[in-house]
């Protein structure tokens, strides 16, 4: 079976969040079980693309409305990611350093989707499945089944995976002319609440819809930023498939980004060595429990509460805990987190930005990882933490509910029900007590590291879904 994954992100080509990790891993695992999975992403100006070798697979012209553009489909030559990688180069649109954040993102991603479909429509064969990821590729199910120029793709099943329904890519009807010709009476398949909504369109037009955890699918029925009724209407074709992690990239025994590798037998010494190295860099005390946060500093992650949570915890526990934050996002949150360094020097630090190596070192060196999310479709950070023997402290929401069971219930994490300062602070207090109970703490670590959250199971689940449609 030939599967074409189309996405705005793919690790390590271009990464903003968990979408990249999924698209960078799922195709590799699908290939391992005997299928042909390929990935198509825009050709950004990133380090990976600059340092990789590509060959031209296709070269042509196209247009969105009255705007004509030339594009090239380039294939990475070495297959070093474990799957065929294709990048779509559109001069002036895709060739920029950032994935998102430009005033013309609508035009950029429409051009990317049109170029991708133009290329696929002239293939001598048809793929078995077109798998679209999030709203940036959300117009593809509509165009593949309704635009006249893509008639050869009408019978190819399309899958939409919703990684985060909070982002939908809406734009005005004045840009309808950007799309290739179709029967205008079908225009209702594009719209939602007085705008063209790519995510809503994909939910309507895709043959199947998946979410990245079973709990998130159920939560979206009541909280999907205006799409709740549509999702309930399309519930019959929707399924939640829990993400996995790439256990080749995320493996403390072989991870080249760590100060010291370790496994289940050497976890205590290995984590202590990584903790000491991390604390040396950030001027912290390795003899104290280390609490961390890794992620985007935005409201949906509960990051707006972090400054007050950490202030209260550090005041309450004095010199008995350390806190380290890695992330970027809301300027106000960044500023308040930076201010805490002046108050709690020697037991608190923050790295504003993102650094892949620092994140790996934090998963390996930390004792606890905080995820007080308001919305968490799946969450990968808690899975990385479990793999590295770091206890996750999570709110029971989305994929966090599906993957973390509280220690009090015979599990291996610390769970709370609300994204509130009180709930998270209470969990931190529990964590300090558990840390001081060395026997329990060591047993929890070993339990966590035995859990299999690889992509093997999820890759099979997706294949089974595809096969239903053939």
Secondary structure, DSSP 8 states (H G I E B T S, - for coil): -EEEEE-S-BTTTB-SSHHHHHHHHHHHHHHHTT-EEEEEEE--S-HHHHHS-EEEEEEEEEEETTEEEEEEEEEESS-TTSSEEEEEEETTTT-SS-SS--TTHHHHHHHHHHHHHHHHHT-SS--SEEEEESGGGTTHHHHHHH-GGGGGGTTSEEEEEES-TT----B-GGGGGGS----GGGGGGTBSSSSB-HHHHHHHHSSEEEESSHHHHHHHTT-STT-HHHHHHTGGGEEE----B-TTTS-TTT-TTSSS---SSSHHHHHHHHHHHHHHHHT--TTSEEEEEES-BSGGGTGGGHHHHHHHHHHHHGGGEEEEEEE-B-HHHHHHHHHHHHHSTTTEEEEES--HHHHHHHHHH-SEEEE--S--SS-SHHHHHHHTT-EEEEES-HHHHHH--BGGGTSSBEEESS-SHHHHHHHHHHHHHHHH-HHHHHHHHHHHHT---BHHHHHHHHHHHHHHH-
